[in-house]
Amino acid sequence: MQTAERGWRSAKMGVTPQHSGRRVILRSRFVVSTRFLLASCVAVATVLVMGIFFSALMCPSHFQIDPEFAPRTYTILVNTYMRNDLLKKSVEHYSSCTGVDSIRVVWSEAEGPPGAFIALLRNIAQRNSGNGMTVDIKFDVNAENSLNNRFKGVKELMTDAVFSVDDDVLVPCTSLDVAFRLWQSSPSAMVGFVPRIHWRERRGIYRPGKWPSLFLTRAHLDDSFFAQRGGKGSYKYGGWWAVWWTGTYSMVLTKAAFFHRKYLDMYTKRTPAAIRDYVTKNRNCEDVAMSFLVANETALPPVWVKGALRDAGSAGISSLGGHSDRRSRCINDFAAVYGRIPLVTTSVKIVDARRSWFW
């Protein structure tokens, strides 16, 4: 009774009971925390949106290109073999990209392309052309079935830039635009979407044919690492997971890559005959041979552009068992022919910040 009376008197005199005060303090802290959290979210969202906006405005200035002399279009060089359905999809897609001047099809089948099929592809290109002009379709027919055919010199090629691509790979036109503008700033380099790496392993440390997982570090990518220690070993070919783990690469595959047209003639005239014979015999590693050629001529690393490749649904030689071992043998055999390994390792990755939240 006395306790209740004291509480009534306190309330009457305007004095708040102690437990009520704690509730007010907790409520105030909750309101302040909520407001701070909301303000932080708004601030972060604003920064991200403004960053993307200004990146979109400033992106063209990052490329040091003289617009008066820069090439404005490029040629699609698509390699195909007995997959007309995939070739049709490829022509349908790339003819819609605004930077494409023409599409050259590397044809290595025993029989030439049927006239009706050529007419069909030209009708598709005419219907889909995205630059206001019809994209021309031409076939380069080869008597011999060899992967070297994809890098033969092309007659009547109207552009310096060549985008080499497999018939089962589709690269979005927006990604092609970014890669093409980057190639314009460095036309001697290879600019592509599929990075790969080589490294040199010391004998007795890794099991042949096995991914070295946690044991692979950047030191293993440097030949001087072994020279300083007097070690011996062979080169290994690393796929996407090796690139991801180390953050480095030394090749971009020609299944989706830009390069200068001069390398087509140079591949036939300057690539050692032993390497071209190796490619024909083993039906593999023509892309590695091109990477060796360009690196040997320029001493430059390739450039990887991050982009979303779309696979049209074909399983190639990379899906076969023992693929990495065969590619490793290619690197070692090619290095023996050159007397050294000219590939240059880099960690540069190009990302279109206008279309990526996290870059």
DRENFI-857980 format. One record per residue (C-alpha): x, y, z. Coordinates in steps of 0.02 Angstrom, whole numbers, plus 32768, in hexadecimal, padded with zeros to 4 digits. Example, Ala and Ser with C-alpha at 12.3 -4.5 7.8 and 13.67 -1.06 7.14 Angstrom:
// DRENFI-857980
82677F1F8186/82AC7FCB8165/
***
This chain:
// DRENFI-857980
800080008000/808C8075802D/80EA80467F8D/805280687F1F/8036810E7F77/80EA81437F5A/80D981167E9F/8036817A7E94/808782107EE9/811F82077E75/80B082057DDC/804A82947E20/80E682FC7E3E/812482DA7D89/81AB82607DBC/81BE81C97D45/81DA81207D97/828780D77D7B/825180457D0B/81F180BE7C99/828F81237C82/82EC808A7C46/826580687BC5/8273811A7B82/8331810C7B75/832780637B1A/82A280A57AA5/830C813D7A7C/83A580D17A59/833D806179E6/82FD80F87985/83AC81407973/83F48098793A/8368807F78BC/837E812D7874/843A8115786A/8425806F7810/83AB80B87793/841B814E7775/84B080DB7759/844E807276DB/8417810D767D/84C98150767B/851280AD763A/848B809E75B4/84A98152757F/856481377570/854B80997508/84CD80EB7493/85378187747E/85D1811C7460/857C80BC73D5/8537815F738C/85E081B67387/863581177348/85BB811672B7/85E781CB7290/86A281BC72A5/86C1810D7260/86ED814371AD/877581B871EC/87D58129723B/880880EA718F/8892814E713E/88538141708B/886081BF6FFF/87B081B96FB4/87F081F66F0C/885E815D6EF1/880C80D96F5D/87B980496F00/86FE804C6F15/86D17F9B6EE6/87157EEB6EF6/87067E426EA0/86BB7DA96EF2/87257D106EC9/86BF7C796EFC/87047BC96EF8/86887B3D6ED8/86847A866EAA/85E77A246E7D/85797A8A6EF3/85097AF06E80/84877B0B6F07/85077B5E6F78/854F7BC36EE8/84A07C036EC1/848A7C3E6F76/85367C8E6F71/85127CF16ED3/84687D246F15/84B67D696FB4/85547DBF6F75/85027E0E6EDE/84997E736F59/85327EC36FAC/854E7F746F6E/860C7F696F61/86107ED36EEC/86487EF46E3A/86417E416DFA/863E7D8C6E31/86BF7D146DEB/869B7C5B6E00/872F7BE46E09/86EC7B496DAF/87557AAA6DB4/86DA7A236D7F/86F979B06CEB/866379F96C8F/864F7AB36C77/85BD7B0F6CC8/85177AF46C6D/84DB7B896C0B/84317B866C61/84867B8E6D0B/84F17C226CD7/84557C7C6C98/83FD7C586D3D/848B7CA26DA4/84927D3E6D37/83D77D576D4B/83EA7D486E08/84787DC66E08/84157E3F6D9D/83807E336E10/83E47E486EB2/846C7EC46E82/84777F426F0E/84E67FC96EC3/847480036E37/84DA7FA36DB7/84CC7EEC6D89/85537E806DD6/85A97E1F6D4C/85BC7D616D5E/86507D0B6D0B/86907C596D15/87497C2D6D14/87487B7A6CD6/87DD7B0B6D00/88097A666CAD/88617A246D48/880C7A0A6DF0/88867A5E6E68/88717AD26EFC/88FA7B3C6EAD/88777B726E2E/88287BEA6EA9/88C57C566EA3/88E77C566DEA/88FA7CFF6D96/88517D406D5A/88457D926CAF/87E47E346C9C/87DD7E506D57/879E7F026D6E/87C37F1D6E28/885F7F186E93/88007ED16F27/87CF7E1A6F22/87617DC76FA4/87877D0D6FA3/86FA7CA36FE9/86BD7BEF6FEC/86147BC96FA1/85CE7B95704A/85FF7C3470A8/85917CCF70AD/85D47D7070FA/85567DFC711D/85677E9070A8/85827F07713A/86157EA07177/865D7E9D70C8/86537F5B70C2/86B97F6A7162/873C7EED7126/87487F3F707C/87647FEC70C6/87EA7FA47135/883D7F4E70A1/883D7FF67045/88AB803D70CF/89277FAD70BE/89147F5A7013/89B27EF07025/896C7E9270BB/88EF7E0670C3/884E7E37711B/87DA7DAB714C/87577D6371C0/879F7CB971F0/88407CC57258/88B67C357277/895D7C2472CE/89FE7BC272CA/8A727BA0735A/8B0F7B3B7376/8B097AAE73F2/8B9B7A63744E/8BAD79A9743A/8B79794174CE/8B0479C37518/8A6479B074B2/8A1479127474/8A0A790F73B5/8961793E7373/8922797D741B/88EE7A2F7444/896F7A6F74C3/88E97AC7752A/89317B1F75C3/89E67B037593/89E07B7774FC/8A1A7C28751F/8A507CB874B2/8B057C8874CE/8AE77BEC7465/8AB77C5A73D2/8B637CAB73C9/8BF07C4D7373/8C707CAA73DD/8C267C547475/8C6E7BB17434/8D0F7BFA73EE/8D3C7C417498/8D247B9874E9/8D717B2F7461/8CCE7AD17450/8C907A7373B9/8BE17A54737F/8B647A5A72F3/8ADD7AD472C5/8A287AB672F2/898B7AF972A1/890C7B457316/88547B5F72F3/87D77BD6733E/87EC7B9C73F2/88A87BB973EB/88887C6973A9/880A7C887433/887C7C4674BB/89187CA9748A/88C47D437442/89397D3873AC/89387CF972F9/89AD7CF07263/893A7CC471D2/888D7CEF718F/88437C667124/88187C8B7070/876C7C3E7087/873C7CF370B2/87C87D727096/87F77E0D7032/889E7E1A6FD9/88EA7E786F46/88D47E2C6E9B/89917E2C6E81/899D7D976EF6/893D7D2C6E7A/89C87D3B6DF9/8A4D7D306E80/8A037C8E6EC2/8A1D7C3A6E19/8AC57C8A6DF2/8B1B7C996E9C/8AD47C116F0A/8B527B836F02/8B1B7AF66E90/8B357A7A6F1C/8AAE7AD16F82/8A327ADA6EF2/8A4F7A216ECE/8A3379FD6F86/898B7A586F80/895379F96EE5/898879516F2A/894079656FD8/88AA79D16FAA/88CA7A40703F/89287ADA707F/89197B4E6FE9/88E27BD47064/897C7BB570CF/89E77BC27033/89997C6C700A/89B97CA870BC/8A707C7370AC/8A7D7CD07006/8A347D757044/8A967D7370E7/8B377D4A708A/8B1C7DDA7011/8AE57E5E708F/8B237E28713C/8A787E657177/89FA7E0B71E5/894A7DEE71A7/88B67E4D71ED/88217DF9723E/87777E4C7230/86F47E0D72A8/86587DE17248/85C77D697248/85E67CE271C6/85537C7B718D/85737BC7715C/85007B9170CF/84FC7AE07113/85917A8670C7/86117A1A7120/86BF7A3570D9/876979E770F3/877B7A41719A/86F679CF71E1/8759793271BB/87BD78D97240/88757905724C/885D79AE71F9/88CF7A0C7271/8959798A725D/8952799A71A0/895A7A5771AC/89ED7A4C7223/8A4A79E171A5/8A267A657121/8A747AEE718B/8B0F7A8671AE/8B257A5070F9/8B0B7B0170B8/8B857B477139/8C067AC870FE/8BF07B037049/8BFF7BBB7078/8C8E7B9870F0/8C317BF77177/8B807C1F71AB/8B4E7CCD716C/8AA87CD871C8/8A997D6F723B/8A367D6272DC/89C47DEF7314/893B7E117393/88DB7E9A7338/88207E7E7323/87AE7EF672C5/86FD7F0C7307/86757F7A72BF/864B7FDF735B/85AC8021730A/855D7F757315/85AD7F2D73B0/85827F557465/861D7F0174A8/86BF7F1C7446/
***
